[in-house]
Structures are given as structure tokens and as C-alpha cells.
């Protein structure tokens, strides 16, 4: 929704009104754990116990002081990660972390507008679809987008609207850990873990490994268990549901064509409500850092997106991690 520019005071990027010359990039923070595991640890010095971001990145390109300093070389399985530095880049070897207080203040006005608009959209969606469905729930995946969605929904929706997490039996350990944390953080709201009656190993034996051409994994281990849990929760086998999901158009070309309301996208009995569709990656991270929300440890280790282990859509970098 907004563009961004480098803010030297906070050592982060601040939101600015979108202009044609602004380049939209899936910006993400880089934490100490990612530096520890890769080639940048031999280039920079930084605090051993730092929690705040130390660099920024988009795709496999790293940025320091608003300048692109290098990119990861093509990943070779079982080989160490390598970085190709820009020869003209100015490298200050002593990294200083993001000043979160200044970062929050630099973005306060536009973040408040962004937040208020999202809350308004969520409330309008709820008011409309509560009349047209048997149940509305919040989908949680353990990733950054679903975390921001949950936090926004929690401040607007009635406390009996449940949160449903589909444990695919192929989740990364940090995702299971963040699920336990958010249950404590939003105590009082129903939290439901949905799971297929088949283990992941049984499904692999039946269907073969998940592949890009045959992604049975989402249908069998995510969508179907979630809908079954919804029907059980409301006590109606033929229940019609509407679910708030943290889908964003920036994530892929196919999602860029989505509308904020998707009726029967994955199942004819379910409508997807996507209030964060137009948010950028930087806006998501800004919200998380400014609000002090818990971060899935996988992001701190360098994952740009969090999903199942060995997901066929994962880039080679994630397989290396």
C-alpha cells in the first residue's frame, strides 16, 4: 500500500506515500541468527545477543544503510552458502541494530492509518459474512502474515471467533512453538488445532512426495482438516464458513489476481476473507516490530516465508537451511 525509503536515524526503512518511481520489493529484516549461519558472519561484527534486525534484504540481496551490498551466490546442495559482494558497496564492518523506538516513531502516522484501515475492513467483512455463514474463523499458519492478521482480528472481532491452525504433520518446529505462544498471548479466544487422520508419512506412502505438479499436501493436510474442525466446532456437518486468511497479492503472480473476498476458492462451503491482500512484506514486518509481536524463529534463521518442511514451492536456500 505504501512505498519505503531508508531512514538513517533508526537504521530501518520508513513508509512513504507510493509514487511511480518507488520500487516495490519484498523487504525483510535480517537477524543475528541468519548472519551466524552464513557467509556474512566473516564480514561483520555484531552483538552476540542482539534481538533487533541488523541488516535488511529482499530475495537473496542484502542491504546495509539503504544500499545493496551483495547477493547470495546460487545455492549448491551441501556446499556452504557464498555471497557475491558489490565492489562499490561501502561496508561498515561494525553492525548496529535497528533502533526499534525510532523506527516505530518514524512510521507512527502511516502505520496508524494502515492499521485503522485494516481494522475497518475486517469489521465490515465480519458484519456482512456473519449473516451469510454458519461460522467465521481466523486461519493461523504460524507465519508472519497470519500473525498480523490474528492481532488485527483480535482487536475487532468478538472473543468467541475461533482461531484454527492446521498442523500438517510437516511443520517446522518453530511453527509449532509459535502456535503455543500465540495461544497464551490471546488467552480467552478459542484456539483449535486441526489435523488429518493420516500422518504425513502415511500420505507420502499413498500419494508420493508432494510436488509442484501435484500439491495434494495442502488439500489433505490443511484445507480438509480445517473445514472438518470448523464443522465439529459449530456442530453442523453442512456448515458454511468464512475464514480470515493472511494472503497477500505480493506473494505470487496468481495471488496478485485475487479479490479481497474469494467465494469457494478452495472449497464450495468456504469463503476466504483477505483483508491484508494489498499489504507489502515491509508493512507486515513494520507492524510486527513496532507492536513487539513474537517472531517465528525460522524467520530469524533466514527464511523469507514459513511453510511445511520440504515444501515443493521452497527455494533452494530454504532446503539448505
C-alpha positions in Angstrom: 0.0 0.0 0.0 3.0 2.3 0.7 6.5 2.5 -0.6 9.5 2.9 1.7 12.8 4.8 1.9 15.9 4.4 4.1 15.8 6.2 7.4 19.4 6.6 8.8 18.3 7.7 12.2 16.5 4.4 13.0 18.6 2.3 10.6 15.4 1.0 9.1 13.0 1.8 6.3 10.1 4.2 6.8 6.9 4.2 4.9 6.2 6.9 2.3 3.3 7.6 0.1 3.6 5.4 -3.0 5.0 7.1 -6.1 5.6 5.7 -9.6 9.4 5.9 -9.1 9.3 3.9 -5.9 10.4 0.3 -6.4 8.3 -2.3 -4.6 10.4 -5.1 -3.2 9.6 -7.9 -0.6 11.8 -6.3 2.0 12.5 -8.3 5.2 14.7 -7.8 8.3 17.9 -9.9 8.7 18.6 -11.1 12.3 21.7 -12.3 14.1 20.8 -16.0 13.6 20.9 -15.7 9.8 24.2 -13.9 10.0 25.6 -16.6 12.3 24.7 -19.4 9.8 26.0 -17.8 6.6 29.0 -16.1 5.0 28.2 -12.6 6.4 29.5 -13.6 9.8 33.0 -13.4 8.5 32.5 -9.9 7.2 30.7 -8.2 10.0 30.9 -7.9 13.8 27.7 -7.5 15.8 26.4 -8.1 19.4 26.1 -11.8 20.3 22.7 -11.4 22.0 21.1 -8.9 19.7 17.3 -9.4 19.1 16.7 -6.5 16.7 17.4 -6.7 13.0 21.0 -6.0 11.9 20.5 -5.8 8.1 17.7 -5.8 5.5 17.2 -8.0 2.5 15.0 -8.7 -0.4 15.0 -12.0 -2.1 18.7 -13.0 -1.8 20.1 -9.5 -1.9 21.4 -7.9 1.3 21.2 -4.1 2.2 23.2 -2.0 4.6 22.5 1.6 5.3 20.0 1.6 2.4 22.5 0.3 -0.1 22.6 -3.1 -1.7 25.9 -4.7 -0.7 25.7 -8.1 -2.2 23.7 -11.2 -3.0 23.9 -14.9 -2.3 25.5 -17.0 -5.0 23.4 -19.8 -6.5 22.9 -22.4 -3.8 24.7 -25.8 -4.2 23.3 -28.6 -2.0 25.6 -29.5 0.9 28.0 -26.7 -0.1 28.5 -23.6 2.2 26.5 -20.5 1.2 28.5 -17.9 -0.6 27.9 -14.2 -1.0 28.9 -12.1 -4.0 29.7 -8.6 -2.8 29.2 -5.4 -4.8 32.6 -4.0 -5.4 31.4 -0.4 -5.0 29.5 -1.1 -1.8 30.5 0.7 1.4 30.9 -1.9 4.1 31.0 -0.8 7.7 32.1 -4.0 9.4 30.6 -2.9 12.8 26.8 -3.5 12.5 24.4 -1.6 14.7 20.9 -3.0 15.2 17.7 -1.3 14.3 16.6 1.3 16.9 13.0 0.0 17.3 11.8 3.0 19.2 12.9 5.5 16.5 11.7 3.0 13.8 8.3 3.0 15.4 8.2 6.8 15.7 9.3 7.3 12.1 6.4 5.2 10.9 3.8 6.1 13.5 1.5 8.2 11.4 1.3 5.9 8.3 1.3 2.7 10.4 -1.7 4.0 12.3 -3.5 4.8 9.1 -2.7 1.4 7.7 -3.8 -0.3 10.9 -7.1 1.6 11.2 -8.0 0.8 7.6 -7.3 -2.9 8.1 -9.5 -3.0 11.2 -12.3 -1.2 9.4 -12.1 -3.7 6.5 -12.1 -6.7 9.0 -15.1 -5.3 10.8 -17.1 -4.7 7.6 -16.2 -8.2 6.4 -17.3 -9.8 9.6 -20.6 -7.8 9.7 -21.5 -8.9 6.2 -20.5 -12.6 6.3 -21.7 -13.3 9.9 -25.2 -13.0 8.3 -24.4 -15.3 5.4 -22.5 -18.2 7.0 -22.8 -20.5 10.0 -19.3 -19.7 11.4 -16.4 -17.3 10.9 -12.9 -18.2 12.0 -9.4 -16.9 11.8 -6.9 -19.1 10.0 -3.4 -19.3 11.6 -0.4 -20.8 9.8 2.5 -19.7 12.1 3.8 -17.3 9.5 4.2 -13.5 9.8 1.1 -12.7 7.7 -1.2 -14.8 9.8 0.3 -13.4 13.0 -0.5 -9.8 11.9 -4.0 -10.9 10.8 -4.6 -12.5 14.1 -3.5 -9.5 16.1 -5.7 -7.2 14.0 -8.7 -9.5 14.2 -8.3 -10.0 17.9 -8.8 -6.2 18.5 -12.0 -6.1 16.3 -13.8 -9.4 16.3 -16.0 -11.0 19.1 -14.0 -13.2 21.5 -15.8 -16.3 20.5 -14.5 -16.2 16.9 -12.1 -19.2 16.9 -8.5 -19.5 15.6 -7.8 -22.6 13.7 -4.3 -23.9 12.9 -3.9 -26.9 10.5 -1.0 -29.0 11.8 0.1 -30.7 8.6 2.5 -33.0 10.4 5.1 -31.5 8.3 5.5 -28.2 10.2 8.9 -26.7 11.1 9.5 -27.0 14.9 9.5 -23.1 15.3 6.0 -23.0 13.8 4.7 -25.4 16.5 6.4 -23.3 19.1 4.8 -20.0 17.9 1.4 -21.7 18.0 1.8 -22.3 21.7 3.0 -18.7 22.2 0.0 -17.1 20.5 -2.4 -19.2 22.5 -1.1 -17.6 25.6 -0.9 -14.1 24.1 -4.5 -14.1 23.1 -6.0 -16.0 26.0 -9.7 -16.2 26.1 -10.2 -16.8 22.4 -10.9 -20.4 21.3 -7.8 -22.0 19.7 -8.2 -25.2 17.7 -5.6 -27.4 16.2 -6.8 -29.3 13.1 -5.0 -32.4 11.9 -5.6 -35.1 9.3 -6.4 -38.6 10.5 -3.4 -39.7 8.2 0.1 -39.0 9.3 2.3 -37.2 6.8 4.3 -40.4 6.3 1.2 -42.4 5.5 0.2 -39.8 2.9 3.6 -39.9 1.3 3.3 -43.7 1.0 -0.2 -43.3 -0.6 0.4 -40.4 -2.9 4.1 -40.0 -3.2 6.1 -36.9 -2.2 4.3 -33.5 -2.7 5.3 -31.9 -6.0 4.6 -28.6 -7.8 2.5 -30.5 -10.4 0.6 -32.4 -7.7 0.3 -30.5 -4.4 -2.1 -32.9 -2.7 -0.5 -31.9 0.7 -2.5 -28.7 1.2 -5.8 -30.3 0.4 -5.2 -33.4 2.5 -3.3 -31.9 5.5 -4.5 -28.3 5.6 -7.8 -27.4 4.0 -9.9 -30.6 4.7 -8.9 -30.9 8.4 -9.6 -27.2 9.0 -13.1 -27.5 7.5 -13.7 -30.7 9.5 -12.7 -28.8 12.7 -15.0 -25.9 11.8 -18.0 -28.2 11.3 -17.2 -30.0 14.6 -16.9 -26.7 16.4 -20.2 -25.4 15.3 -22.0 -28.8 15.4 -23.2 -28.7 11.8 -22.0 -31.2 9.2 -23.2 -29.0 6.3 -21.8 -25.7 7.8 -20.9 -22.8 5.6 -17.8 -21.0 6.8 -16.0 -17.7 6.2 -12.4 -17.6 7.1 -10.0 -14.7 7.6 -6.7 -15.6 5.9 -3.4 -13.7 5.7 -3.0 -14.0 1.9 -1.1 -11.1 0.2 -1.0 -10.2 -3.5 2.7 -9.5 -3.4 3.5 -13.2 -2.7 2.9 -14.6 -6.2 1.5 -13.8 -9.6 -1.6 -15.9 -9.0 -2.4 -14.2 -5.7 -1.9 -10.8 -7.4 -5.1 -11.5 -9.3 -7.2 -12.3 -6.1 -10.0 -10.2 -4.8 -10.3 -9.5 -1.1 -13.3 -11.9 -0.9 -13.0 -15.3 -2.5 -16.1 -17.5 -2.5 -15.5 -21.2 -2.9 -11.8 -20.7 -3.8 -10.6 -23.9 -2.1 -14.0 -25.4 -1.0 -17.5 -24.5 -2.1 -18.6 -24.4 1.6 -16.0 -21.8 2.5 -15.4 -18.1 1.7 -11.9 -16.6 2.1 -11.7 -13.1 3.5 -8.4 -11.5 2.8 -8.1 -8.0 4.4 -4.3 -7.9 4.1 -4.3 -8.6 0.4 -2.7 -5.3 -0.5 -0.2 -5.2 2.3 3.5 -5.4 1.4 6.1 -7.5 3.2 7.7 -4.4 4.7 4.3 -3.3 6.1 3.9 -6.7 7.7 7.3 -6.6 9.3 6.8 -3.0 10.4 3.7 -4.0 12.2 5.4 -6.9 13.9 8.4 -5.0 15.0 6.5 -1.9 16.1 4.0 -3.9 18.1 6.6 -6.2 19.6 4.9 -9.4 18.4 6.6 -12.8 18.8 8.6 -13.9 15.7 8.7 -17.4 14.3 12.3 -18.5 14.9 12.5 -19.7 11.2 12.4 -16.0 10.1 15.3 -15.2 12.4 17.3 -18.1 10.7 16.8 -16.6 7.3 13.5 -18.0 5.9 11.6 -15.4 3.9 8.4 -17.4 4.1 7.5 -20.1 6.5 5.7 -23.3 5.4 6.0 -27.0 5.7 9.4 -28.7 5.8 10.5 -29.8 2.3 7.7 -27.8 0.6 7.9 -28.2 -3.2 7.5 -24.5 -3.5 10.5 -23.7 -1.3 13.6 -22.1 -2.9 16.9 -23.9 -2.7 18.0 -21.5 0.1 15.3 -23.0 2.3 16.4 -26.5 1.6 19.9 -25.5 2.7 18.6 -24.0 5.9 
